[in-house]
Amino acid sequence: MKKYDVVIVGGGIIGGSIAFELAREKLRVAVLDRQELMHEASWAAAGMLSPTPDSPAAIPLVPLSRASLAIYPKFVAAIEEASEICTNYRTGGALEVLCHGDPERELSTLVALHRGLGFACEPLRIEEAREMEPVLGRDARAAAFLPDEASVDPRSLASALVVAAREAGAVLHPGMEAVSLVGDKEQCAGVKTADGETFSAGHVVLAAGCWTSQLPEAAPYAPTRPVRGQMVALRHAGKPIRRVLRSERGYIVPRDHANPQKLVAGSTLENAGFEKAVTSGGLEQILSAVNELAPSLAGAEILETWSGLRPGTPDQLPILGPTDWEGLMIATGHYRNGILLAPITAMLIREWITERKVSLDCEDFSPLRFMRGNADRSATAQ
C-alpha cells in the first residue's frame, strides 16, 4: 500500500493544477490517470479565457471566473518558471461579432449584460471592428470589444503542468485507473486501482472530468456526463488575426502571430456519450461559422481535426468542494471552463485541505447539492 497526503484521480488541467498547488505546500501528492496525462478534455480545449457567462445558467459562475482570470498571470508565471516551458498565454482581449438578427438591439443587450456583471465591454462601429481585425467579413454587422479577455495554448499549458507538478514533488501515475474508493462509513481513506493496488491518503480529490461519475461512490456527488466538442486547426497565410473572434455560431483563437499563422476554431456541443469522433456535420458547422466571421479563411489549410469530451453537469455548474464523507473532495464538472477555472480550483482545494476554509463563497458548487437522502456508500472497507 502506497501512502500519500493527497491522492488526485484525474491527470488533466484541473488535477495537474491541484497537484502543483499542493506539492508546492510540501504535501505528498499522487496523481492517477487512466491513460496518458492531459490527453482528454484538456488536450482538446480551445484555451479561451473568458469569464463572461455563455448562458443564464452560468451567471452564478461569474465570481469564480473573474477571480480565476485575475490570478492567471501569476498562475502561468509559476508554471513556466518551474517547467521552463512557455504556455503561450496571451492578453489583448476578444471581439464579439454579431452577424444575424437585430444587431443593434443585440449589441445593446450584450453591453448591458457585461457591464451589469462588472466586465469591461466597448461597443464598436463595424468600421472600428474592421480596423482592429481586417479579416472580418461582410456579414459582420456589429461588434463589441472585451479588453480583459485572454487565451492560452492548452497543450503547451498541459505539457508545462506535467513538468512543473513533477518538479514540485508530485508523483504522477499515467495508465493507473482508479476503480473504487476505500475507507469506512466515516472516512474516505484512499483509492483502489484496476490492478488491485491501493493508494492510501488523508484526502482524495476526484478530478476525472466526465469520467468522475464512473466511480460508483462518486456518482451521487458528481453526476457528470460527456458533452462532445469538435475542433479544427487551420494554417492562415494572410494578415495575422490579433485577438480571439467570437460569434453566436463559433469562434477563432489565434495560437501565434506568425505568418503563416496557426488558428483553432470550434466548437460543437453534442450529447454523443463517450464516443470521441470528428464528423462531417460537425466540421461543416465549425467551418461555416469560420468562413462567415472571416471569409479569407476559406482558403486556409486544415492542419488537424479532433474532438474532446467536456464534463457536463445537470445544472451546468462545476462540482467543487468537500463531500459529507470525510476526506473526499470533488473538483470536476467545469464543462466549457476547465482551462479558465484551473487556477482558482487549485487554490480553493488547497485552502480546503490546508486551512479547512476557503476565501470565496462556493456554496453554489457544492457536491452535496445533488444528494437525495442518505444513500448508502458502496466503498470497500479496508
Secondary structure per residue as TSV (DSSP state, phi and psi in degrees):
chain	resnum	aa	ss	phi	psi
A	1	M	-	360.0	129.3
A	2	K	E	-95.4	136.8
A	3	K	E	-116.0	133.2
A	4	Y	E	-138.0	167.4
A	5	D	E	-75.6	-40.6
A	6	V	E	-138.7	132.2
A	7	V	E	-113.0	127.4
A	8	I	E	-109.6	124.8
A	9	V	E	-98.0	110.3
A	10	G	-	121.8	117.2
A	11	G	-	-111.2	39.2
A	12	G	S	-91.7	-163.3
A	13	I	H	-59.1	-40.2
A	14	I	H	-67.2	-53.2
A	15	G	H	-61.6	-40.7
A	16	G	H	-65.9	-38.5
A	17	S	H	-66.9	-40.4
A	18	I	H	-64.2	-43.1
A	19	A	H	-60.9	-44.7
A	20	F	H	-61.8	-44.8
A	21	E	H	-62.2	-45.6
A	22	L	H	-74.2	-37.6
A	23	A	H	-65.0	-33.0
A	24	R	T	-67.5	-18.8
A	25	E	T	-87.7	8.6
A	26	K	T	69.0	22.6
A	27	L	-	-82.3	149.0
A	28	R	-	-82.7	112.9
A	29	V	E	-122.8	135.3
A	30	A	E	-122.3	140.9
A	31	V	E	-118.2	126.3
A	32	L	E	-112.4	134.6
A	33	D	-	-138.9	141.9
A	34	R	S	-66.7	-18.3
A	35	Q	S	-144.9	-154.1
A	36	E	S	-64.7	141.6
A	37	L	T	-63.5	143.1
A	38	M	T	68.4	19.5
A	39	H	-	-112.1	26.7
A	40	E	S	-115.8	-120.9
A	41	A	H	-58.6	-35.1
A	42	S	H	-61.6	-42.3
A	43	W	H	-69.9	-27.1
A	44	A	H	-91.2	-11.0
A	45	A	-	-71.3	160.6
A	46	A	-	-83.6	-33.1
A	47	G	-	92.2	15.1
A	48	M	E	-69.3	135.6
A	49	L	E	-111.0	81.4
A	50	S	-	-117.2	112.3
A	51	P	-	-84.1	-2.0
A	52	T	S	-81.5	144.2
A	53	P	-	-70.8	139.8
A	54	D	S	-95.0	1.0
A	55	S	S	-162.0	160.0
A	56	P	G	-56.2	-32.8
A	57	A	G	-63.4	-23.9
A	58	A	G	-89.9	-0.7
A	59	I	G	-59.4	-39.5
A	60	P	G	-60.8	-15.3
A	61	L	G	-80.6	-13.5
A	62	V	H	-55.9	-48.8
A	63	P	H	-59.3	-38.7
A	64	L	H	-67.9	-43.6
A	65	S	H	-64.5	-44.3
A	66	R	H	-62.0	-43.3
A	67	A	H	-64.7	-37.8
A	68	S	H	-69.9	-41.6
A	69	L	H	-61.8	-36.5
A	70	A	H	-64.4	-32.2
A	71	I	H	-98.2	3.6
A	72	Y	H	-61.0	-42.8
A	73	P	H	-58.5	-42.0
A	74	K	H	-67.3	-38.4
A	75	F	H	-60.4	-52.2
A	76	V	H	-70.6	-31.8
A	77	A	H	-63.2	-41.9
A	78	A	H	-65.5	-41.0
A	79	I	H	-67.3	-43.8
A	80	E	H	-65.4	-37.2
A	81	E	H	-66.1	-42.4
A	82	A	H	-71.7	-32.6
A	83	S	H	-101.7	-22.0
A	84	E	-	60.2	34.4
A	85	I	-	-123.7	131.2
A	86	C	-	-76.2	132.2
A	87	T	-	-92.6	-3.9
A	88	N	-	56.6	44.1
A	89	Y	-	-74.3	128.8
A	90	R	B	-132.6	132.7
A	91	T	-	-100.6	-173.7
A	92	G	S	122.7	-6.0
A	93	G	-	84.3	-176.9
A	94	A	E	-139.2	154.6
A	95	L	E	-108.0	124.2
A	96	E	E	-96.4	117.9
A	97	V	E	-111.0	133.0
A	98	L	E	-108.7	126.2
A	99	C	-	-120.2	-12.4
A	100	H	S	-133.2	173.7
A	101	G	S	66.2	-142.5
A	102	D	-	-101.7	92.2
A	103	P	H	-63.1	-36.2
A	104	E	H	-67.4	-42.8
A	105	R	H	-65.7	-42.6
A	106	E	H	-66.2	-36.2
A	107	L	H	-64.7	-43.4
A	108	S	H	-60.6	-41.3
A	109	T	H	-66.3	-42.4
A	110	L	H	-60.4	-47.6
A	111	V	H	-63.7	-44.0
A	112	A	H	-62.4	-41.8
A	113	L	H	-63.3	-48.7
A	114	H	H	-63.3	-47.1
A	115	R	H	-67.6	-34.5
A	116	G	H	-63.8	-27.3
A	117	L	T	-92.6	0.9
A	118	G	T	91.2	16.7
A	119	F	-	-103.1	141.4
A	120	A	-	-67.4	134.8
A	121	C	-	-154.7	118.3
A	122	E	E	-112.2	115.4
A	123	P	E	-68.0	140.8
A	124	L	E	-124.1	142.7
A	125	R	-	-68.2	149.3
A	126	I	H	-61.9	-28.4
A	127	E	H	-65.6	-37.8
A	128	E	H	-67.0	-39.7
A	129	A	H	-63.5	-39.0
A	130	R	H	-71.9	-27.1
A	131	E	H	-65.8	-37.3
A	132	M	H	-72.5	-40.9
A	133	E	-	-137.1	90.6
A	134	P	T	-61.0	-16.0
A	135	V	T	-72.8	-13.5
A	136	L	-	-58.5	137.1
A	137	G	-	-88.2	-178.8
A	138	R	T	-67.1	-25.3
A	139	D	T	-72.7	-14.6
A	140	A	-	-71.1	119.7
A	141	R	-	-116.6	-17.0
A	142	A	E	-161.4	160.3
A	143	A	E	-155.7	158.1
A	144	A	E	-132.2	142.2
A	145	F	E	-100.7	127.1
A	146	L	E	-110.2	91.5
A	147	P	T	-71.0	-20.0
A	148	D	T	-90.8	-6.2
A	149	E	-	-77.8	158.7
A	150	A	E	-145.0	-176.4
A	151	S	E	-151.0	163.8
A	152	V	-	-146.3	152.5
A	153	D	-	-84.1	107.8
A	154	P	H	-59.7	-32.8
A	155	R	H	-71.9	-38.1
A	156	S	H	-66.6	-42.8
A	157	L	H	-61.4	-41.9
A	158	A	H	-61.2	-47.3
A	159	S	H	-61.2	-41.9
A	160	A	H	-66.2	-39.2
A	161	L	H	-65.5	-39.1
A	162	V	H	-59.4	-47.0
A	163	V	H	-66.5	-44.8
A	164	A	H	-63.9	-42.9
A	165	A	H	-63.5	-42.4
A	166	R	H	-65.0	-42.6
A	167	E	H	-63.5	-32.2
A	168	A	H	-75.9	-13.0
A	169	G	T	117.6	-3.8
A	170	A	-	-67.9	144.6
A	171	V	E	-101.4	120.2
A	172	L	E	-105.4	133.7
A	173	H	E	-126.9	79.3
A	174	P	T	-67.1	152.0
A	175	G	T	71.7	20.5
A	176	M	-	-118.2	99.0
A	177	E	-	-88.3	125.2
A	178	A	E	-81.0	131.3
A	179	V	E	-116.7	-17.7
A	180	S	E	-162.0	161.8
A	181	L	E	-98.9	155.0
A	182	V	E	-123.2	154.7
A	183	G	E	152.0	-163.5
A	184	D	-	-122.8	-168.2
A	185	K	S	-66.2	-20.4
A	186	E	S	-98.1	-34.2
A	187	Q	B	-137.9	127.9
A	188	C	E	-78.9	125.2
A	189	A	E	-117.0	2.6
A	190	G	E	157.8	-162.9
A	191	V	E	-136.5	140.3
A	192	K	E	-107.7	138.7
A	193	T	E	-101.4	171.0
A	194	A	T	-62.7	-27.0
A	195	D	T	-91.3	10.3
A	196	G	S	89.1	1.4
A	197	E	-	-80.0	146.0
A	198	T	E	-113.1	131.5
A	199	F	E	-108.7	112.5
A	200	S	E	-91.0	139.8
A	201	A	E	-160.1	152.3
A	202	G	E	-72.7	-25.5
A	203	H	E	-134.8	134.2
A	204	V	E	-117.8	128.5
A	205	V	E	-115.9	121.1
A	206	L	E	-95.1	114.0
A	207	A	-	-136.0	45.1
A	208	A	-	-97.3	24.1
A	209	G	G	58.5	-139.3
A	210	C	G	-68.5	-14.0
A	211	W	G	-82.5	-6.6
A	212	T	G	-57.9	-40.1
A	213	S	G	-68.4	-11.4
A	214	Q	G	-76.0	-17.9
A	215	L	S	-76.7	120.1
A	216	P	T	-58.1	-37.1
A	217	E	T	-72.9	-20.1
A	218	A	T	-88.3	-25.1
A	219	A	T	-54.4	-40.7
A	220	P	T	-64.1	-29.2
A	221	Y	T	-89.3	-29.6
A	222	A	-	-136.3	76.7
A	223	P	-	-79.8	64.1
A	224	T	-	-76.2	156.8
A	225	R	E	-143.9	151.3
A	226	P	E	-80.1	137.1
A	227	V	E	-124.9	109.7
A	228	R	E	-74.6	141.3
A	229	G	E	-132.1	130.9
A	230	Q	E	-100.1	150.7
A	231	M	E	-139.5	158.3
A	232	V	E	-136.1	138.3
A	233	A	E	-108.6	137.0
A	234	L	E	-124.6	152.2
A	235	R	E	-110.4	119.0
A	236	H	E	-111.3	123.2
A	237	A	-	-97.1	-1.0
A	238	G	S	-87.4	-159.5
A	239	K	S	-61.5	128.2
A	240	P	-	-60.9	142.2
A	241	I	-	-81.2	130.7
A	242	R	-	-91.2	-23.9
A	243	R	S	-146.2	168.7
A	244	V	E	-62.9	135.2
A	245	L	E	-114.3	132.8
A	246	R	E	-134.7	149.0
A	247	S	-	-138.9	180.0
A	248	E	S	-68.3	-11.8
A	249	R	S	-103.6	-18.4
A	250	G	-	173.3	-168.5
A	251	Y	E	-151.5	161.0
A	252	I	E	-131.4	127.5
A	253	V	E	-120.8	117.1
A	254	P	E	-72.5	134.9
A	255	R	S	-91.9	-22.1
A	256	D	-	-156.2	179.7
A	257	H	-	-116.7	25.0
A	258	A	-	-78.6	173.8
A	259	N	S	-135.0	109.9
A	260	P	S	-71.4	156.4
A	261	Q	E	-109.7	141.8
A	262	K	E	-92.8	131.7
A	263	L	E	-127.2	149.3
A	264	V	E	-118.6	146.0
A	265	A	E	-137.8	148.4
A	266	G	E	-170.9	-166.5
A	267	S	-	-146.1	167.5
A	268	T	-	-96.4	162.2
A	269	L	-	-127.1	106.1
A	270	E	B	-132.6	134.1
A	271	N	-	-92.1	87.0
A	272	A	-	-118.8	20.8
A	273	G	T	64.9	-147.1
A	274	F	T	-92.7	18.8
A	275	E	-	-86.2	114.3
A	276	K	-	-92.9	119.6
A	277	A	-	-154.5	154.6
A	278	V	-	-107.9	125.8
A	279	T	-	-116.8	157.6
A	280	S	H	-63.1	-38.0
A	281	G	H	-66.4	-39.9
A	282	G	H	-63.9	-45.0
A	283	L	H	-64.4	-40.0
A	284	E	H	-61.3	-42.1
A	285	Q	H	-61.6	-46.0
A	286	I	H	-66.7	-49.5
A	287	L	H	-69.2	-30.7
A	288	S	H	-63.3	-42.5
A	289	A	H	-66.3	-40.8
A	290	V	H	-60.3	-48.2
A	291	N	H	-71.2	-25.4
A	292	E	H	-71.2	-44.6
A	293	L	H	-65.9	-45.4
A	294	A	-	-140.1	85.2
A	295	P	G	-57.0	-27.1
A	296	S	G	-65.0	-17.3
A	297	L	G	-77.9	-3.6
A	298	A	G	-60.1	-24.8
A	299	G	G	-97.1	5.8
A	300	A	-	-71.9	146.5
A	301	E	E	-78.4	135.7
A	302	I	E	-82.4	116.9
A	303	L	E	-88.7	-37.1
A	304	E	E	-162.7	147.7
A	305	T	E	-129.6	148.9
A	306	W	E	-162.3	172.5
A	307	S	E	-141.7	159.7
A	308	G	E	-144.6	166.7
A	309	L	E	-114.5	107.6
A	310	R	E	-75.2	148.8
A	311	P	E	-87.0	99.5
A	312	G	E	-85.5	161.5
A	313	T	-	-134.3	164.2
A	314	P	T	-58.5	-32.9
A	315	D	T	-109.2	10.2
A	316	Q	S	64.2	21.8
A	317	L	S	-116.2	153.6
A	318	P	-	-62.8	161.1
A	319	I	E	-113.8	111.6
A	320	L	E	-145.8	118.5
A	321	G	E	132.3	-174.5
A	322	P	E	-75.8	154.2
A	323	T	-	-100.7	-176.0
A	324	D	S	-86.6	6.7
A	325	W	S	-103.1	108.8
A	326	E	B	-51.9	130.0
A	327	G	T	95.4	-13.1
A	328	L	E	-103.5	125.8
A	329	M	E	-126.6	153.1
A	330	I	E	-119.7	139.8
A	331	A	E	-146.2	80.1
A	332	T	E	-152.7	-174.2
A	333	G	-	72.4	26.6
A	334	H	-	-76.0	-6.7
A	335	Y	T	56.2	-111.9
A	336	R	T	-94.2	6.5
A	337	N	-	-122.2	20.2
A	338	G	H	-62.9	-41.2
A	339	I	H	-66.4	-45.1
A	340	L	H	-61.4	-43.1
A	341	L	H	-88.9	1.0
A	342	A	H	-57.6	-48.0
A	343	P	H	-62.4	-44.6
A	344	I	H	-71.7	-34.4
A	345	T	H	-62.2	-46.0
A	346	A	H	-61.9	-41.8
A	347	M	H	-63.5	-43.9
A	348	L	H	-68.4	-41.1
A	349	I	H	-62.5	-41.2
A	350	R	H	-61.1	-41.3
A	351	E	H	-65.3	-43.1
A	352	W	H	-61.5	-40.7
A	353	I	H	-76.4	-42.4
A	354	T	H	-93.0	-25.5
A	355	E	H	-119.2	-13.6
A	356	R	S	61.9	22.6
A	357	K	S	-157.4	160.2
A	358	V	-	-126.4	160.3
A	359	S	S	-90.7	-2.5
A	360	L	S	-127.6	152.0
A	361	D	-	-75.6	114.6
A	362	C	-	-116.4	18.2
A	363	E	G	-59.2	-36.5
A	364	D	G	-63.6	-18.6
A	365	F	G	-107.8	4.9
A	366	S	-	-61.0	136.7
A	367	P	G	-61.2	-20.8
A	368	L	G	-73.5	-11.7
A	369	R	G	-67.1	-18.1
A	370	F	G	-95.7	-6.1
A	371	M	-	-74.5	138.2
A	372	R	-	-128.7	105.4
A	373	G	S	76.5	-162.7
A	374	N	-	-115.3	68.2
A	375	A	-	-61.0	139.4
A	376	D	-	-67.7	137.4
A	377	R	-	-80.5	148.6
A	378	S	-	-108.5	23.5
A	379	A	-	-64.2	147.7
A	380	T	B	-88.7	115.6
A	381	A	-	-69.4	139.7
A	382	Q	-	-115.5	360.0
